[in-house]
Amino acid sequence: MNRRARDSRVTVVMLTHNRRVEILAALERIRALPEAPAVIVVDNASRDGTGEHLARRFLDVDVVRLRENRGAAGRNVGAERAATRYVAFSDDDTWWEPGSLGRAADLLDRHPRLGLITARILVGPDNREDAACAAMAASPLRCEPDLPGRPVLGFMAGATVARRAAFLAVGGYERRLFLGGEEQLVAVDLAAAGWALAYVPDVLAHSSRPHADRVT
């Protein structure tokens, strides 16, 4: 485990379901980050022993084992459990570039009306930019001089750093949507509540598969 000083501003919340093998690599990378963030894994009622295995292997990780699969709303449980100002959401096969969590926290500190930052995602061993990044970079929303990046009304759930209080105030993810398109409702709810959302390409996350394939 990284012994550097912990960045007390950010908790990583990872969501998993029946991916006992796949989550290990992503979790090891997150635990090795220079920010040494607190980590909460929310196990969405896995049947392959994922939660039990992680709880035994990683004593420094808070593993929450749900009795039923709540889909994207499982992330709400992790956000509620976190004790930091910001929550960085990850899937069980996504991880953060070293330094990016600190950079995101700095931006959220600096811009008090910024509710959420979504990262540029690099996919696979050759670090190909995910196609969703080009769409966000081309957002038609007008840039504002007091905010970083590109304003958006959508984001990638497994590569986003949110202001915890804002996320919880709008209710987080709607449980009835389960998985698929759940980000759009949160984005609209945050914007309606007066929060800005930004795509910031120098905040980087990695994924083993493209965003378009992320339906489970």
DRENBAZA-591362 format. One record per residue: residue number from 1; x, z, y of N, C-alpha, C in turn. Coordinates in steps of 0.1 Angstrom, whole numbers, plus 5000, padded with zeros to 4 digits. Layout:
+-----+------+------+------+------+------+------+------+------+------+
! pos !  n.x !  n.z !  n.y ! ca.x ! ca.z ! ca.y !  c.x !  c.z !  c.y !
+-----+------+------+------+------+------+------+------+------+------+
! NUM !    X !    Z !    Y !    X !    Z !    Y !    X !    Z !    Y !
...
+-----+------+------+------+------+------+------+------+------+------+
This chain:
+-----+------+------+------+------+------+------+------+------+------+
! pos !  n.x !  n.z !  n.y ! ca.x ! ca.z ! ca.y !  c.x !  c.z !  c.y !
+-----+------+------+------+------+------+------+------+------+------+
!   1 ! 5008 ! 5000 ! 4988 ! 5000 ! 5000 ! 5000 ! 5009 ! 5000 ! 5012 !
!   2 ! 5005 ! 4992 ! 5023 ! 5012 ! 4992 ! 5035 ! 5013 ! 5005 ! 5042 !
!   3 ! 5025 ! 5010 ! 5045 ! 5027 ! 5023 ! 5051 ! 5027 ! 5022 ! 5067 !
!   4 ! 5025 ! 5011 ! 5073 ! 5025 ! 5010 ! 5087 ! 5013 ! 5017 ! 5093 !
!   5 ! 5014 ! 5020 ! 5106 ! 5003 ! 5027 ! 5113 ! 4990 ! 5019 ! 5112 !
!   6 ! 4980 ! 5025 ! 5108 ! 4967 ! 5019 ! 5106 ! 4961 ! 5015 ! 5120 !
!   7 ! 4955 ! 5003 ! 5121 ! 4947 ! 5000 ! 5133 ! 4934 ! 5006 ! 5131 !
!   8 ! 4931 ! 5017 ! 5138 ! 4919 ! 5024 ! 5136 ! 4906 ! 5018 ! 5142 !
!   9 ! 4908 ! 5006 ! 5147 ! 4896 ! 4999 ! 5153 ! 4888 ! 4991 ! 5144 !
!  10 ! 4894 ! 4987 ! 5132 ! 4888 ! 4977 ! 5123 ! 4887 ! 4982 ! 5109 !
!  11 ! 4876 ! 4980 ! 5103 ! 4874 ! 4981 ! 5088 ! 4870 ! 4968 ! 5082 !
!  12 ! 4876 ! 4965 ! 5071 ! 4873 ! 4952 ! 5064 ! 4862 ! 4956 ! 5054 !
!  13 ! 4851 ! 4948 ! 5054 ! 4840 ! 4950 ! 5045 ! 4840 ! 4937 ! 5036 !
!  14 ! 4843 ! 4939 ! 5023 ! 4843 ! 4928 ! 5014 ! 4830 ! 4929 ! 5005 !
!  15 ! 4824 ! 4917 ! 5003 ! 4812 ! 4916 ! 4994 ! 4816 ! 4909 ! 4982 !
!  16 ! 4811 ! 4914 ! 4970 ! 4815 ! 4908 ! 4957 ! 4803 ! 4909 ! 4947 !
!  17 ! 4803 ! 4900 ! 4938 ! 4793 ! 4900 ! 4927 ! 4799 ! 4892 ! 4915 !
!  18 ! 4801 ! 4900 ! 4904 ! 4806 ! 4894 ! 4892 ! 4818 ! 4885 ! 4894 !
!  19 ! 4828 ! 4890 ! 4901 ! 4840 ! 4882 ! 4904 ! 4852 ! 4892 ! 4902 !
!  20 ! 4852 ! 4899 ! 4891 ! 4862 ! 4909 ! 4888 ! 4877 ! 4904 ! 4889 !
!  21 ! 4879 ! 4892 ! 4884 ! 4892 ! 4886 ! 4885 ! 4895 ! 4881 ! 4898 !
!  22 ! 4886 ! 4873 ! 4904 ! 4889 ! 4866 ! 4917 ! 4891 ! 4875 ! 4928 !
!  23 ! 4884 ! 4887 ! 4929 ! 4886 ! 4896 ! 4940 ! 4899 ! 4902 ! 4941 !
!  24 ! 4907 ! 4903 ! 4930 ! 4919 ! 4911 ! 4930 ! 4929 ! 4905 ! 4940 !
!  25 ! 4931 ! 4892 ! 4940 ! 4941 ! 4885 ! 4948 ! 4938 ! 4887 ! 4963 !
!  26 ! 4925 ! 4885 ! 4967 ! 4921 ! 4887 ! 4981 ! 4922 ! 4901 ! 4985 !
!  27 ! 4919 ! 4910 ! 4977 ! 4920 ! 4925 ! 4980 ! 4934 ! 4929 ! 4982 !
!  28 ! 4943 ! 4924 ! 4973 ! 4957 ! 4928 ! 4975 ! 4963 ! 4922 ! 4988 !
!  29 ! 4959 ! 4910 ! 4992 ! 4963 ! 4905 ! 5005 ! 4958 ! 4913 ! 5017 !
!  30 ! 4946 ! 4917 ! 5016 ! 4940 ! 4925 ! 5027 ! 4947 ! 4939 ! 5028 !
!  31 ! 4950 ! 4945 ! 5016 ! 4956 ! 4958 ! 5016 ! 4971 ! 4957 ! 5021 !
!  32 ! 4977 ! 4945 ! 5021 ! 4990 ! 4944 ! 5026 ! 4991 ! 4940 ! 5040 !
!  33 ! 4980 ! 4938 ! 5048 ! 4980 ! 4934 ! 5061 ! 4988 ! 4944 ! 5070 !
!  34 ! 4995 ! 4939 ! 5080 ! 5002 ! 4948 ! 5089 ! 4993 ! 4958 ! 5097 !
!  35 ! 4980 ! 4954 ! 5099 ! 4971 ! 4963 ! 5105 ! 4966 ! 4975 ! 5096 !
!  36 ! 4969 ! 4973 ! 5083 ! 4965 ! 4984 ! 5073 ! 4951 ! 4989 ! 5075 !
!  37 ! 4941 ! 4980 ! 5076 ! 4928 ! 4984 ! 5079 ! 4922 ! 4992 ! 5068 !
!  38 ! 4912 ! 5000 ! 5071 ! 4904 ! 5007 ! 5061 ! 4896 ! 4995 ! 5054 !
!  39 ! 4893 ! 4997 ! 5041 ! 4887 ! 4986 ! 5033 ! 4875 ! 4992 ! 5026 !
!  40 ! 4863 ! 4986 ! 5027 ! 4851 ! 4990 ! 5019 ! 4847 ! 4977 ! 5011 !
!  41 ! 4846 ! 4979 ! 4998 ! 4841 ! 4968 ! 4990 ! 4827 ! 4972 ! 4986 !
!  42 ! 4818 ! 4963 ! 4988 ! 4804 ! 4964 ! 4984 ! 4801 ! 4955 ! 4972 !
!  43 ! 4799 ! 4962 ! 4961 ! 4797 ! 4955 ! 4948 ! 4782 ! 4953 ! 4946 !
!  44 ! 4777 ! 4940 ! 4947 ! 4763 ! 4937 ! 4946 ! 4758 ! 4937 ! 4932 !
!  45 ! 4758 ! 4949 ! 4926 ! 4752 ! 4951 ! 4912 ! 4759 ! 4941 ! 4902 !
!  46 ! 4772 ! 4940 ! 4902 ! 4779 ! 4932 ! 4892 ! 4776 ! 4937 ! 4878 !
!  47 ! 4776 ! 4928 ! 4869 ! 4774 ! 4931 ! 4855 ! 4787 ! 4930 ! 4847 !
!  48 ! 4798 ! 4926 ! 4853 ! 4811 ! 4924 ! 4846 ! 4821 ! 4936 ! 4848 !
!  49 ! 4816 ! 4947 ! 4854 ! 4824 ! 4959 ! 4856 ! 4833 ! 4958 ! 4868 !
!  50 ! 4830 ! 4949 ! 4877 ! 4838 ! 4947 ! 4889 ! 4840 ! 4960 ! 4897 !
!  51 ! 4829 ! 4967 ! 4900 ! 4829 ! 4979 ! 4908 ! 4837 ! 4990 ! 4901 !
!  52 ! 4834 ! 4992 ! 4889 ! 4841 ! 5003 ! 4881 ! 4856 ! 5000 ! 4881 !
!  53 ! 4860 ! 4987 ! 4878 ! 4874 ! 4984 ! 4877 ! 4881 ! 4986 ! 4891 !
!  54 ! 4875 ! 4982 ! 4902 ! 4881 ! 4983 ! 4915 ! 4883 ! 4998 ! 4919 !
!  55 ! 4872 ! 5006 ! 4915 ! 4873 ! 5020 ! 4919 ! 4884 ! 5027 ! 4911 !
!  56 ! 4887 ! 5023 ! 4899 ! 4898 ! 5029 ! 4892 ! 4912 ! 5024 ! 4897 !
!  57 ! 4912 ! 5012 ! 4900 ! 4925 ! 5006 ! 4903 ! 4930 ! 5008 ! 4918 !
!  58 ! 4920 ! 5009 ! 4927 ! 4924 ! 5010 ! 4941 ! 4918 ! 5023 ! 4947 !
!  59 ! 4925 ! 5034 ! 4946 ! 4920 ! 5047 ! 4950 ! 4919 ! 5048 ! 4966 !
!  60 ! 4926 ! 5039 ! 4973 ! 4925 ! 5039 ! 4987 ! 4914 ! 5030 ! 4993 !
!  61 ! 4906 ! 5024 ! 4984 ! 4895 ! 5015 ! 4988 ! 4882 ! 5022 ! 4985 !
!  62 ! 4873 ! 5022 ! 4995 ! 4860 ! 5027 ! 4993 ! 4851 ! 5017 ! 4986 !
!  63 ! 4848 ! 5019 ! 4973 ! 4840 ! 5010 ! 4966 ! 4826 ! 5015 ! 4965 !
!  64 ! 4816 ! 5007 ! 4970 ! 4802 ! 5010 ! 4970 ! 4795 ! 5002 ! 4959 !
!  65 ! 4789 ! 5008 ! 4949 ! 4783 ! 5000 ! 4938 ! 4768 ! 5001 ! 4940 !
!  66 ! 4762 ! 4989 ! 4943 ! 4748 ! 4989 ! 4945 ! 4741 ! 4987 ! 4932 !
!  67 ! 4729 ! 4992 ! 4931 ! 4721 ! 4991 ! 4918 ! 4714 ! 4978 ! 4917 !
!  68 ! 4712 ! 4971 ! 4929 ! 4706 ! 4958 ! 4929 ! 4713 ! 4948 ! 4938 !
!  69 ! 4713 ! 4935 ! 4935 ! 4720 ! 4925 ! 4943 ! 4712 ! 4923 ! 4955 !
!  70 ! 4717 ! 4926 ! 4967 ! 4710 ! 4925 ! 4979 ! 4714 ! 4912 ! 4987 !
!  71 ! 4723 ! 4904 ! 4980 ! 4727 ! 4892 ! 4987 ! 4735 ! 4895 ! 4999 !
!  72 ! 4734 ! 4887 ! 5010 ! 4742 ! 4890 ! 5022 ! 4739 ! 4903 ! 5028 !
!  73 ! 4728 ! 4909 ! 5026 ! 4724 ! 4922 ! 5032 ! 4733 ! 4933 ! 5026 !
!  74 ! 4740 ! 4931 ! 5015 ! 4749 ! 4940 ! 5010 ! 4760 ! 4944 ! 5021 !
!  75 ! 4763 ! 4934 ! 5029 ! 4773 ! 4937 ! 5040 ! 4768 ! 4948 ! 5050 !
!  76 ! 4755 ! 4949 ! 5051 ! 4749 ! 4959 ! 5060 ! 4754 ! 4973 ! 5055 !
!  77 ! 4754 ! 4975 ! 5042 ! 4758 ! 4988 ! 5037 ! 4772 ! 4991 ! 5041 !
!  78 ! 4781 ! 4982 ! 5039 ! 4795 ! 4984 ! 5043 ! 4796 ! 4987 ! 5058 !
!  79 ! 4789 ! 4979 ! 5067 ! 4789 ! 4982 ! 5081 ! 4784 ! 4995 ! 5085 !
!  80 ! 4774 ! 5000 ! 5078 ! 4768 ! 5013 ! 5081 ! 4778 ! 5024 ! 5077 !
!  81 ! 4786 ! 5021 ! 5066 ! 4795 ! 5031 ! 5061 ! 4808 ! 5032 ! 5069 !
!  82 ! 4812 ! 5021 ! 5076 ! 4824 ! 5020 ! 5084 ! 4824 ! 5030 ! 5095 !
!  83 ! 4836 ! 5035 ! 5099 ! 4837 ! 5045 ! 5110 ! 4845 ! 5039 ! 5121 !
!  84 ! 4846 ! 5026 ! 5122 ! 4854 ! 5020 ! 5133 ! 4845 ! 5012 ! 5142 !
!  85 ! 4851 ! 5008 ! 5154 ! 4843 ! 5000 ! 5164 ! 4840 ! 4986 ! 5159 !
!  86 ! 4849 ! 4981 ! 5151 ! 4847 ! 4967 ! 5147 ! 4847 ! 4966 ! 5131 !
!  87 ! 4840 ! 4956 ! 5126 ! 4839 ! 4954 ! 5112 ! 4843 ! 4939 ! 5109 !
!  88 ! 4853 ! 4937 ! 5101 ! 4858 ! 4924 ! 5097 ! 4852 ! 4921 ! 5083 !
!  89 ! 4843 ! 4911 ! 5083 ! 4836 ! 4908 ! 5070 ! 4844 ! 4897 ! 5062 !
!  90 ! 4846 ! 4900 ! 5049 ! 4853 ! 4891 ! 5040 ! 4844 ! 4889 ! 5027 !
!  91 ! 4846 ! 4878 ! 5021 ! 4841 ! 4876 ! 5008 ! 4851 ! 4879 ! 4998 !
!  92 ! 4848 ! 4878 ! 4985 ! 4858 ! 4882 ! 4975 ! 4868 ! 4872 ! 4972 !
!  93 ! 4868 ! 4861 ! 4979 ! 4879 ! 4851 ! 4978 ! 4883 ! 4846 ! 4992 !
!  94 ! 4881 ! 4855 ! 5002 ! 4886 ! 4852 ! 5015 ! 4895 ! 4864 ! 5020 !
!  95 ! 4905 ! 4861 ! 5029 ! 4914 ! 4871 ! 5033 ! 4918 ! 4867 ! 5047 !
!  96 ! 4924 ! 4877 ! 5054 ! 4928 ! 4875 ! 5068 ! 4943 ! 4872 ! 5070 !
!  97 ! 4946 ! 4863 ! 5079 ! 4960 ! 4861 ! 5082 ! 4966 ! 4873 ! 5089 !
!  98 ! 4978 ! 4877 ! 5085 ! 4985 ! 4889 ! 5091 ! 4985 ! 4888 ! 5106 !
!  99 ! 4980 ! 4898 ! 5113 ! 4980 ! 4898 ! 5128 ! 4966 ! 4894 ! 5133 !
! 100 ! 4958 ! 4887 ! 5126 ! 4946 ! 4882 ! 5131 ! 4935 ! 4893 ! 5134 !
! 101 ! 4935 ! 4903 ! 5126 ! 4925 ! 4914 ! 5128 ! 4929 ! 4921 ! 5141 !
! 102 ! 4942 ! 4924 ! 5143 ! 4946 ! 4930 ! 5156 ! 4943 ! 4921 ! 5168 !
! 103 ! 4945 ! 4908 ! 5166 ! 4942 ! 4899 ! 5177 ! 4927 ! 4899 ! 5180 !
! 104 ! 4918 ! 4899 ! 5170 ! 4904 ! 4899 ! 5172 ! 4900 ! 4912 ! 5179 !
! 105 ! 4905 ! 4923 ! 5174 ! 4902 ! 4936 ! 5180 ! 4906 ! 4937 ! 5195 !
! 106 ! 4918 ! 4931 ! 5198 ! 4922 ! 4931 ! 5212 ! 4912 ! 4923 ! 5221 !
! 107 ! 4907 ! 4912 ! 5215 ! 4898 ! 4904 ! 5223 ! 4884 ! 4911 ! 5225 !
! 108 ! 4880 ! 4918 ! 5215 ! 4867 ! 4925 ! 5216 ! 4869 ! 4937 ! 5225 !
! 109 ! 4881 ! 4943 ! 5225 ! 4884 ! 4954 ! 5235 ! 4883 ! 4948 ! 5249 !
! 110 ! 4889 ! 4936 ! 5251 ! 4891 ! 4930 ! 5264 ! 4878 ! 4925 ! 5270 !
! 111 ! 4868 ! 4921 ! 5261 ! 4856 ! 4914 ! 5265 ! 4844 ! 4922 ! 5260 !
! 112 ! 4839 ! 4931 ! 5268 ! 4829 ! 4941 ! 5263 ! 4815 ! 4934 ! 5260 !
! 113 ! 4813 ! 4922 ! 5265 ! 4800 ! 4916 ! 5261 ! 4801 ! 4906 ! 5249 !
! 114 ! 4813 ! 4906 ! 5244 ! 4815 ! 4898 ! 5232 ! 4811 ! 4906 ! 5219 !
! 115 ! 4801 ! 4901 ! 5212 ! 4796 ! 4908 ! 5201 ! 4802 ! 4904 ! 5187 !
! 116 ! 4808 ! 4892 ! 5187 ! 4813 ! 4887 ! 5174 ! 4823 ! 4876 ! 5176 !
! 117 ! 4833 ! 4876 ! 5168 ! 4843 ! 4865 ! 5167 ! 4843 ! 4859 ! 5153 !
! 118 ! 4842 ! 4846 ! 5152 ! 4844 ! 4840 ! 5139 ! 4857 ! 4832 ! 5139 !
! 119 ! 4863 ! 4832 ! 5128 ! 4877 ! 4827 ! 5127 ! 4878 ! 4812 ! 5123 !
! 120 ! 4889 ! 4807 ! 5125 ! 4893 ! 4794 ! 5119 ! 4897 ! 4796 ! 5105 !
! 121 ! 4891 ! 4789 ! 5095 ! 4893 ! 4791 ! 5081 ! 4902 ! 4780 ! 5076 !
! 122 ! 4912 ! 4784 ! 5068 ! 4921 ! 4775 ! 5061 ! 4919 ! 4776 ! 5046 !
! 123 ! 4917 ! 4765 ! 5040 ! 4912 ! 4765 ! 5026 ! 4923 ! 4761 ! 5016 !
! 124 ! 4924 ! 4768 ! 5005 ! 4933 ! 4764 ! 4994 ! 4948 ! 4766 ! 4997 !
! 125 ! 4956 ! 4762 ! 4988 ! 4971 ! 4764 ! 4989 ! 4977 ! 4755 ! 5000 !
! 126 ! 4970 ! 4744 ! 5003 ! 4976 ! 4735 ! 5013 ! 4970 ! 4738 ! 5027 !
! 127 ! 4962 ! 4749 ! 5029 ! 4957 ! 4753 ! 5042 ! 4950 ! 4742 ! 5050 !
! 128 ! 4941 ! 4736 ! 5043 ! 4933 ! 4726 ! 5049 ! 4922 ! 4733 ! 5058 !
! 129 ! 4920 ! 4728 ! 5070 ! 4910 ! 4734 ! 5079 ! 4896 ! 4731 ! 5073 !
! 130 ! 4888 ! 4741 ! 5072 ! 4874 ! 4740 ! 5067 ! 4866 ! 4731 ! 5077 !
! 131 ! 4858 ! 4723 ! 5071 ! 4850 ! 4713 ! 5079 ! 4841 ! 4720 ! 5089 !
! 132 ! 4837 ! 4733 ! 5086 ! 4828 ! 4740 ! 5095 ! 4835 ! 4743 ! 5108 !
! 133 ! 4849 ! 4744 ! 5108 ! 4856 ! 4747 ! 5120 ! 4855 ! 4736 ! 5131 !
! 134 ! 4855 ! 4724 ! 5126 ! 4854 ! 4712 ! 5136 ! 4840 ! 4713 ! 5142 !
! 135 ! 4830 ! 4716 ! 5134 ! 4817 ! 4717 ! 5140 ! 4816 ! 4728 ! 5151 !
! 136 ! 4822 ! 4740 ! 5148 ! 4822 ! 4750 ! 5158 ! 4830 ! 4747 ! 5170 !
! 137 ! 4841 ! 4741 ! 5168 ! 4850 ! 4737 ! 5179 ! 4843 ! 4727 ! 5188 !
! 138 ! 4833 ! 4719 ! 5183 ! 4826 ! 4709 ! 5191 ! 4813 ! 4715 ! 5196 !
! 139 ! 4811 ! 4728 ! 5196 ! 4798 ! 4734 ! 5200 ! 4795 ! 4729 ! 5214 !
! 140 ! 4782 ! 4725 ! 5216 ! 4778 ! 4720 ! 5229 ! 4776 ! 4730 ! 5240 !
! 141 ! 4776 ! 4743 ! 5236 ! 4774 ! 4754 ! 5245 ! 4785 ! 4754 ! 5256 !
! 142 ! 4782 ! 4757 ! 5268 ! 4791 ! 4758 ! 5279 ! 4801 ! 4769 ! 5278 !
! 143 ! 4814 ! 4767 ! 5279 ! 4824 ! 4777 ! 5279 ! 4822 ! 4786 ! 5291 !
! 144 ! 4825 ! 4799 ! 5290 ! 4824 ! 4808 ! 5301 ! 4838 ! 4814 ! 5304 !
! 145 ! 4841 ! 4815 ! 5317 ! 4855 ! 4819 ! 5320 ! 4859 ! 4833 ! 5316 !
! 146 ! 4849 ! 4841 ! 5314 ! 4853 ! 4855 ! 5311 ! 4852 ! 4858 ! 5296 !
! 147 ! 4852 ! 4847 ! 5288 ! 4851 ! 4849 ! 5273 ! 4861 ! 4840 ! 5266 !
! 148 ! 4866 ! 4844 ! 5255 ! 4876 ! 4836 ! 5248 ! 4870 ! 4825 ! 5239 !
! 149 ! 4877 ! 4815 ! 5235 ! 4873 ! 4806 ! 5225 ! 4861 ! 4797 ! 5229 !
! 150 ! 4854 ! 4793 ! 5219 ! 4842 ! 4784 ! 5221 ! 4829 ! 4792 ! 5218 !
! 151 ! 4819 ! 4792 ! 5227 ! 4807 ! 4799 ! 5224 ! 4799 ! 4792 ! 5213 !
! 152 ! 4794 ! 4799 ! 5204 ! 4786 ! 4794 ! 5192 ! 4773 ! 4801 ! 5190 !
! 153 ! 4765 ! 4795 ! 5183 ! 4752 ! 4802 ! 5178 ! 4752 ! 4801 ! 5163 !
! 154 ! 4763 ! 4802 ! 5157 ! 4765 ! 4803 ! 5142 ! 4779 ! 4808 ! 5139 !
! 155 ! 4781 ! 4812 ! 5127 ! 4794 ! 4817 ! 5123 ! 4795 ! 4816 ! 5108 !
! 156 ! 4807 ! 4819 ! 5103 ! 4810 ! 4820 ! 5089 ! 4811 ! 4835 ! 5084 !
! 157 ! 4801 ! 4839 ! 5076 ! 4799 ! 4853 ! 5073 ! 4812 ! 4859 ! 5067 !
! 158 ! 4819 ! 4852 ! 5059 ! 4831 ! 4858 ! 5053 ! 4844 ! 4857 ! 5061 !
! 159 ! 4843 ! 4853 ! 5074 ! 4854 ! 4852 ! 5082 ! 4851 ! 4856 ! 5096 !
! 160 ! 4845 ! 4867 ! 5098 ! 4840 ! 4871 ! 5111 ! 4843 ! 4886 ! 5114 !
! 161 ! 4846 ! 4889 ! 5126 ! 4849 ! 4902 ! 5131 ! 4838 ! 4905 ! 5141 !
! 162 ! 4830 ! 4916 ! 5138 ! 4818 ! 4919 ! 5146 ! 4820 ! 4933 ! 5153 !
! 163 ! 4814 ! 4934 ! 5164 ! 4812 ! 4947 ! 5171 ! 4802 ! 4955 ! 5162 !
! 164 ! 4806 ! 4965 ! 5156 ! 4798 ! 4972 ! 5146 ! 4784 ! 4977 ! 5152 !
! 165 ! 4785 ! 4983 ! 5164 ! 4772 ! 4988 ! 5170 ! 4763 ! 4976 ! 5173 !
! 166 ! 4768 ! 4965 ! 5178 ! 4759 ! 4953 ! 5181 ! 4753 ! 4948 ! 5168 !
! 167 ! 4761 ! 4946 ! 5158 ! 4756 ! 4941 ! 5145 ! 4745 ! 4950 ! 5139 !
! 168 ! 4747 ! 4963 ! 5139 ! 4737 ! 4972 ! 5133 ! 4725 ! 4973 ! 5142 !
! 169 ! 4727 ! 4972 ! 5155 ! 4715 ! 4973 ! 5164 ! 4705 ! 4961 ! 5162 !
! 170 ! 4710 ! 4950 ! 5158 ! 4701 ! 4939 ! 5156 ! 4696 ! 4938 ! 5141 !
! 171 ! 4700 ! 4948 ! 5133 ! 4695 ! 4949 ! 5120 ! 4704 ! 4943 ! 5109 !
! 172 ! 4715 ! 4937 ! 5113 ! 4724 ! 4930 ! 5103 ! 4717 ! 4919 ! 5097 !
! 173 ! 4720 ! 4916 ! 5084 ! 4715 ! 4905 ! 5077 ! 4701 ! 4908 ! 5071 !
! 174 ! 4692 ! 4899 ! 5072 ! 4678 ! 4900 ! 5067 ! 4678 ! 4899 ! 5052 !
! 175 ! 4674 ! 4910 ! 5046 ! 4674 ! 4911 ! 5031 ! 4666 ! 4900 ! 5024 !
! 176 ! 4656 ! 4896 ! 5030 ! 4647 ! 4886 ! 5024 ! 4653 ! 4872 ! 5023 !
! 177 ! 4663 ! 4869 ! 5031 ! 4670 ! 4856 ! 5031 ! 4680 ! 4855 ! 5019 !
! 178 ! 4684 ! 4867 ! 5014 ! 4694 ! 4868 ! 5003 ! 4707 ! 4861 ! 5007 !
! 179 ! 4709 ! 4848 ! 5002 ! 4722 ! 4841 ! 5005 ! 4718 ! 4827 ! 5010 !
! 180 ! 4726 ! 4822 ! 5020 ! 4724 ! 4808 ! 5024 ! 4717 ! 4808 ! 5038 !
! 181 ! 4724 ! 4805 ! 5048 ! 4718 ! 4804 ! 5062 ! 4715 ! 4817 ! 5068 !
! 182 ! 4720 ! 4828 ! 5062 ! 4717 ! 4841 ! 5068 ! 4724 ! 4844 ! 5081 !
! 183 ! 4735 ! 4837 ! 5084 ! 4743 ! 4839 ! 5096 ! 4735 ! 4834 ! 5108 !
! 184 ! 4727 ! 4824 ! 5107 ! 4720 ! 4818 ! 5119 ! 4711 ! 4829 ! 5125 !
! 185 ! 4703 ! 4836 ! 5117 ! 4694 ! 4846 ! 5122 ! 4701 ! 4857 ! 5129 !
! 186 ! 4712 ! 4862 ! 5124 ! 4720 ! 4872 ! 5130 ! 4726 ! 4867 ! 5144 !
! 187 ! 4730 ! 4854 ! 5144 ! 4736 ! 4849 ! 5156 ! 4725 ! 4848 ! 5167 !
! 188 ! 4713 ! 4844 ! 5164 ! 4702 ! 4843 ! 5173 ! 4698 ! 4857 ! 5178 !
! 189 ! 4698 ! 4867 ! 5169 ! 4694 ! 4880 ! 5172 ! 4704 ! 4886 ! 5182 !
! 190 ! 4717 ! 4884 ! 5179 ! 4728 ! 4889 ! 5188 ! 4727 ! 4883 ! 5202 !
! 191 ! 4725 ! 4869 ! 5202 ! 4724 ! 4862 ! 5215 ! 4712 ! 4867 ! 5223 !
! 192 ! 4700 ! 4869 ! 5216 ! 4688 ! 4874 ! 5223 ! 4690 ! 4888 ! 5228 !
! 193 ! 4699 ! 4896 ! 5222 ! 4702 ! 4909 ! 5227 ! 4712 ! 4910 ! 5238 !
! 194 ! 4717 ! 4898 ! 5242 ! 4727 ! 4897 ! 5253 ! 4741 ! 4896 ! 5249 !
! 195 ! 4744 ! 4895 ! 5236 ! 4758 ! 4894 ! 5231 ! 4763 ! 4880 ! 5231 !
! 196 ! 4775 ! 4878 ! 5234 ! 4782 ! 4865 ! 5232 ! 4788 ! 4864 ! 5219 !
! 197 ! 4789 ! 4852 ! 5213 ! 4795 ! 4849 ! 5201 ! 4806 ! 4838 ! 5203 !
! 198 ! 4817 ! 4839 ! 5197 ! 4828 ! 4830 ! 5200 ! 4835 ! 4825 ! 5187 !
! 199 ! 4838 ! 4812 ! 5186 ! 4848 ! 4807 ! 5177 ! 4861 ! 4807 ! 5183 !
! 200 ! 4871 ! 4815 ! 5177 ! 4884 ! 4816 ! 5183 ! 4894 ! 4811 ! 5172 !
! 201 ! 4899 ! 4799 ! 5174 ! 4908 ! 4793 ! 5164 ! 4921 ! 4799 ! 5161 !
! 202 ! 4926 ! 4808 ! 5171 ! 4938 ! 4814 ! 5168 ! 4937 ! 4828 ! 5160 !
! 203 ! 4924 ! 4831 ! 5157 ! 4921 ! 4841 ! 5147 ! 4919 ! 4834 ! 5134 !
! 204 ! 4927 ! 4837 ! 5124 ! 4928 ! 4829 ! 5112 ! 4924 ! 4837 ! 5100 !
! 205 ! 4916 ! 4830 ! 5091 ! 4912 ! 4836 ! 5078 ! 4915 ! 4825 ! 5068 !
! 206 ! 4917 ! 4829 ! 5055 ! 4919 ! 4820 ! 5044 ! 4908 ! 4821 ! 5034 !
! 207 ! 4906 ! 4810 ! 5027 ! 4896 ! 4810 ! 5016 ! 4901 ! 4801 ! 5005 !
! 208 ! 4896 ! 4804 ! 4993 ! 4900 ! 4796 ! 4982 ! 4890 ! 4784 ! 4980 !
! 209 ! 4879 ! 4784 ! 4987 ! 4870 ! 4773 ! 4986 ! 4863 ! 4771 ! 4999 !
! 210 ! 4858 ! 4758 ! 5001 ! 4852 ! 4755 ! 5014 ! 4839 ! 4762 ! 5017 !
! 211 ! 4836 ! 4764 ! 5030 ! 4824 ! 4771 ! 5034 ! 4812 ! 4765 ! 5028 !
! 212 ! 4811 ! 4751 ! 5027 ! 4800 ! 4744 ! 5022 ! 4797 ! 4748 ! 5007 !
! 213 ! 4807 ! 4753 ! 5000 ! 4805 ! 4757 ! 4986 ! 4801 ! 4772 ! 4984 !
! 214 ! 4800 ! 4779 ! 4996 ! 4798 ! 4794 ! 4995 ! 4783 ! 4797 ! 4994 !
! 215 ! 4777 ! 4796 ! 4983 ! 4763 ! 4799 ! 4981 ! 4761 ! 4811 ! 4971 !
! 216 ! 4772 ! 4816 ! 4965 ! 4771 ! 4828 ! 4957 ! 4782 ! 4838 ! 4960 !
+-----+------+------+------+------+------+------+------+------+------+
